[in-house]
Amino acid sequence: MTVKELDAAYVAHTYNRFPVEIVDGKGSLVYDEAGKEYIDLGTGIAANIFGVADEEWVEAVSRQLNRVQHTSNLYYHEPGAKLAELLCDRTGMKKVFFCNSGAEANECAIKTARRRAFLKYGDESHSTIITLKNSFHGRTITTLAATGQDGFHTDFGPFTSGFVYADPEDTEQLARLVKENGCCAIMMELIQGESGVTVLSREYVDAVLRIASENDLLVITDEVQTGNGRTGKLYAWMHYGFVPDIMTTAKGLGGGLPIGACLLGEKVQDVLTPGSHGSTFGANPVCCAGAVNVLQRLDDGLLAGVEVRGAYIREQLEGTPGVKSVTGMGLMIGIESVRPAAEVAAACIGRGVLVLTAKTKVRLLPALNIPMKLLAEAIDVLKEELAK
């Protein structure tokens, strides 16, 4: 049986896969079983932050793999401690809880916000968390409940209660929801990725911060996709001039290995205590070693390169035939196309370029260090397919 036949026979059918089997790669180039070459503008949905088989990252991961691959959180280890230090130093946050994915990081954020409120009020009277419509926070029962899209609120009920949803950019509605509900936090993606790469305005975010401050609510930013240099800053909130109370991240943090992190600010740094939360594989030494390598290399020069590449993509696509609009920041790009997005993606695959979709948009999440020559070649193909 071929790999595709084995997959069809034995893997749960939870994905509509593209008809490509990736077997090898280097940097922003990947190859299928027949040796066909593709320029990768998806990077495992923003996970392979420096592309495939990056030599420095492979060396860091391999060095740790040859020492000890796992210890559990009953013991100390250097990669986890070093990664926590780097994250706090680079963000101003105080403590870090490590887990395995973005959904788990968001679960930790939700638990932390609710536990702070419980410790403060002595009951569950202020347990509601406001999230935004069109948001996406994960696929567990609780993070699905936190997701502000009705389409995710079917089939798996009953869902976790305690979430209400605000329309993005509607400040008056947000203030009303806070008044009408016993709230503990406002949780938001500054760029809503899954629903179409929609950027929140500075004015709206400033209003969220003001309302949260007036009502002693925590501000949680979901940086699962936007984080780790993706937008041209280390984290997207840095574009908006504030520091959240809780921040979650995953995807690019591990450079291709599974790791999530929930960063806790001053208000909540001591909310979690022994036994209140945990994760067997959280802070896995190998994953942490990869993440340390990633963070150490996300310097000002690399972030400036992200902005240059993002500006190039927008410059090439805005106002060109077949393009209605281009949204996003840095190398997190959404393209509203005249031609159906799924059709554009399929055509690009046929021509050796891997792109993603997000609802009605074509989505681009290339490696942060993709060579300009390869990026230009891929964008030329994309422009031609968008124009058809």
N, C-alpha and C positions, 0 to 999 in steps of 0.2 A: 504494500500500500504506500502511496505517496504521502508526504506530510499533510497535504490538503485533505486527502481521504482519511487519514488517521484523525485529523482534527474534527472532521465532520462526524466521524464515528464515535469519538470518545470525549470531546470537549463540549461542555454546556454551551448551547447556542445563544450566548448573551451578547454577541458582537456580530454585526454585519461587516465582515472583513473585506478590505480591498483584495483583489486577486493577485497578491504579491507575497512571495515567501522570501524574507530577508535572511541571507545566510552569512554575510560578511560585510565589512565596511571599514572605512578610514576617514576620520574627519566628517565632512558633510557629504561624502559619497557612500552609498550602500549598493550592494549587489544581490540579485536574486539567484535562484538555483540554476538558472541558465547562463549566468554571468552577465546579465543585463545591468547596466549602470544607471543609478538614479541620483539626482541631487535632492538631498533631504531637507525640506523646508518645514518639517513637522517635529523632528527630534523626539519621537516617543511621547508626543503631547507635552513638549517643553521640559522633558526630563534630561535628555542627553545634552547638557548645557554647552559642552565643548565638542559636541559631535561624538562619533563612534571611535572607540579604542584610542582615546587621547593618551599619549605616552606618559605624561607626567601623572595623570590621574591613575592610569593602569599601574604604574610603579608604586604609588602610594597605597593603593588597594592591595596589590600583591604582597607588598612588604608586611602589611598587617595580617593578611590571610596566612602567611607563612609563620606567623607568631602565634596568634590565637584568634579563632574565628568567632567565638561567642563566649561570654562569661556569665550572663544574667545580671540583673541589677542588684544582686546580693553582694557584689564585689565592685571595687573601683577599677577603672581603666583609663589610660591617658587619652585616647582619641575622643571619648565622650566628654571628659573634663575640658580638653582643649577646645572642642567644638563649642561647648557652652560658653566658654570665655570669649571666643571670637564673636559669637552671635551677640552677646551682651555688650562687648566693647564697640561693635559696629553699629549698634542700634540704641544704646542707652537703656535697654531693658535690664531686669534684675535677675531673673531666674529662667530656666528652660526645662520643659518636660519633653522628652524624646519619645517618639512612637514610630509607626511604620508607613503612614500615609497622610494625605491631606484630610480625609474624612476623620481619621482618628485625632488629628491635631484639633479639628473643629469640635469634636466631642469633648476634648479636654477643655477647650475654651468655654464651651457651654456649661460644663460641670463647674468650672472655676467661678464663672459669673454667678451661677445659682447658689453655690456654696457661700460665696461672700455675702449674698443677700440673706441667706438663711442664718448665717452667723450674726449678721447685723440686726435682723428683725425677729429672729427666733421662730420663724414659721415660713410658709411658702407664699406669703402674701405679695411678695415682690419677685416672682420667678419668671415673668414673661420677658422674652427677648424679641425685639423688633428687628426683622430683616427686611430686605428690599425685594419687591417684585422683580422677576426675571433673574434673581440670583441663583447660584448653584453652590451648595456647600458639602455635597457628598452623597453616598448611596447607602449609608446605614439608615435604620428607621428614624433615628433622631435627626441626622443631618438632611435626610429627605424632608422631614417635617420643617426644618429650618429653611430649606430651599423655597424661594418665593415663586414657584411655577406650579399651577394646578395640574399640569400634565404628569408631574412626579407624585401626586397625592392620590393615586389610585392603586388598586390591586394588592397592596401590602398592609392595609389598615388592620387594627387601629394604629394611627401614628402618634408619636409623642406629642402631648399637648404643650401649650405654653409659648407658642410663637404667633405673632401677628405680622402682617406684611404691609409695608409702606410703598407708595409709588415713588420711584426715584425722581428727584427734583421738586417734589411737592412738600415744601417746608411746613405749610399750615396743617396738612394731614398728619405729618410726623408729630408735630406738637400735640395734636388732638389725640393721637394714639397713645402717646405717653401719658396724657391726662386721664384717659379712659381705662388704662390697664396698669396693674401693679408691675412695673418694669424693673429690670436689673441691668439691662444692657441694650445697645444698638450694635448690630453686627452687619458688616458690609464688605463687599468687594469694590475697591475703588475703580476697577475696570471689570465689568461683568463679562467674563470670557465665554462661557458655554452658551450664553444666550445671544451672542453676536458681537463681542468685543466693544462694549459700550462704556465710554469713559464718564465718570461722574464729574460734574462741574465743581470748580473751586468754591463757588458761592454756596452750593448745596452742602458740600462737606463742611464748610465753615459753620453753616446753620446746624448741622448735626452735632458738631462739637459744642456749640453754644447751648443747644437744648440738653445735651448730655450733662454739661457742667451745671446747668441750672437745676437739674433733677437728680444729681448724684448717680448718673448712669455710667456704666463702663462703656468704652468704645472699643469694639473688637474689629480688627481688620483681617480679612481672609486674603492672605498673600500666597495661596497655594500655587496659583499659576503666574501671578504678577511678580513674585519675588525672585530674589537671587540674580539681580541684574537684568531681568527680562525687559523692563521698561526704560532702561538707561540710568536708573538709580538702583541702589542695592535693593530697596523695597519701595513700592509705589507710594506709600504715605510720605516719603521724603519729597515728592513733587508738591505736596500740599502743605508743608510747613507745620506738621504736628507730630507727636509721638502717641501711638495708641496705648491703651491700658493693657490690652492683650493682642498678640499678633500670632497668626498661624502661617506656617509655610511647609512646603514639601517639594514635589516634582524636581526642579532643577537643583535643589540643595544637595542631593546625593550624586549628581552627575550621571545618573542612570541606575543607581541602586536605590532600593526602597527605604526612605526615611522621611519622617515628618517631625515637626517641632512646634510646640506651643510656647511662645515667649511671654513672660509675665512681667508687667510693670510694677512700679512701687506699690500701688494700691492693692495688688493681689499677690505679691511675691511670697507671702507666707500662708496663703489660703489652703493650699494643698499640703497635707501632712501624711506621715507614714500610714499606709493602708487606705488612704482616700482615693488613690488612683494608681495605675500601674500598667506595665506592658512587658511581656516576656522578652520580645525582641527589640524593644525600644532602646536606643543608644547602642545598637549592635556595633562592635568595634570596627568591623570592616566597612560598614556603611558610614560610620563617623569619620574614619580615615579618608574616605572618598570626599566627604563633605568638607573636611578641613582643607583639603587640597583645593576644592572649588572656591571656598570663601577667601583663602589666601591669595587667589589669583584674580578675584573680582576687584581690581584696583581702579583708580581714576582713569587710567589709560584705556583699559578694556571697556569700561562703562561709556567713555567718550566714543569708542568704536561702535558700540551698540546704537548710540544716537545717530552717528553718521550713516550706518547701514539702514536704520529705520527711516531716516530722512530721504535716503536714496529711493527706497521702495515707494514711499508716498509721492515723491517727485515723479517717478516713472509711471505711476498708476492713476493719480488724480486727474480727472478730466479726459482720460483716454477712452476710446470707443469701448462700449460694453461695461463701463464702470459707473455705477450710480454714486457711490461714496466710498471713502476709505476712512476707517476709524482705528483707534488704538494709540499706543505709545511705544517708542523704541522698537523692539523686535517682537511685539505682540500686535498683530495687524489683522483687521477684519475688512473684507472687500464685499460690498453689496454689488452684485453683478446682475446684468440683464439676463444673461444665460443662467439657468439653474446651477446653483453651486455644486451639487453632486455631479452634474454633467461636466462642469469645468474640471473638477478633481479627477474624474475618470479619464478625461482627455489628456490631462497633464501626466498622469501615470503612464499612459500609452507612449508619451514622448520623453519619459525618463525624468519626471519631476514629481516629487511627492509633496502634496499640499493637503490641508485638512479642511473641514467645514465646521461651521457653528450656526445652527438653524439655517437661515437663508444666505449666509455669507460664506465666502472662501476665507479660511483662516491660515495665517502664516506664523510659524513659531520656529524659525531657523536657529541653528547654533549661534551663540553670541559672537563667536570668532569665525564665522563662515567667510572664506576668502571672497573678496569683492568680485573677482573674475567669475567664480561659480555663481555668486548671487546674481550678477548681471545676466549670465547665461540663463539661469532659471526664470528670472523675471521676464526676459524676452519671450520665453515659451509661454509663460502665464498670460502676458499681454496679448499674444496672438490668439490664445484660446478664449480669453475674455471677449475679444472682439468678434468672435464668430456668431 
